[in-house]
Amino acid sequence: MTGTATTHAAITEEDRLRADLYGFLSALLAAPPDRALLDKTAALTGDASPLGRAIAALATLAAAATPVSAEREFTRLFIGLGRGELLPYASYYLTGFLNEKPLMLLRRDMPALGLARSESVYEPEDNIASMMEMMAGQIDGRFGTSRPLARQREFFNRHLAPWAGHFFTDLETAKGSVFYAPVGTIGREFMTIEREAFRLMGT
């Protein structure tokens, strides 16, 4: 994604952690992790919560993984011969086809957020990695200014809530998932936390 600016806003520690987790998921889902990202992941620690346990499990797997093994798994899951085991696009999850109405709706909403697809990226914008990055940018202002919680909630409920949890569940249980299985758990747990927090905000 590209935006109108790259100055990070002053935000709360809680929102910084949210943005960091969205950004972390985006990095793992956009491309196979390189050595630096694997090392960073291996250094993570978790707590006793379901999310914390998944983070600890991912850290253990990252410590044993290599860029070659991670790339092999990423290719099986998302690229394959013709297609991977999973198609991580909103259009596919919501309609069964690529490049459908969910992508059109996302493209309609992106300019109001100061977002545009990078010229170096050719995948449709409704892929899960891009949408995680969009959420991170709305929180920490990496694409311009941070957006208020009400705008974050609107984007989340419209573009992520209907399908992202299902995708992460599929990633968690996919036949080809080893390193990416706890990534799926982290994503699923995080989407549940975000959905509930936004729900409570509206009551």
DARABEL-V203551 format. One record per helix or strand of 2 or more residues. SS is the DSSP state (2 for helix, 1 for strand). FROM is the first residue (numbers start at 1). LEN is the number of residues. If there is no record, write none. Layout:
BEGIN
ss: <SS SS>
from: <FROM FROM>
len: <LEN LEN>
END
This chain:
BEGIN
ss: <1 2 2 2 2 2 2 1 2 2 2 2>
from: <2 13 35 50 67 90 101 115 128 149 164 179>
len: <2 18 8 15 12 6 13 2 13 12 10 23>
END
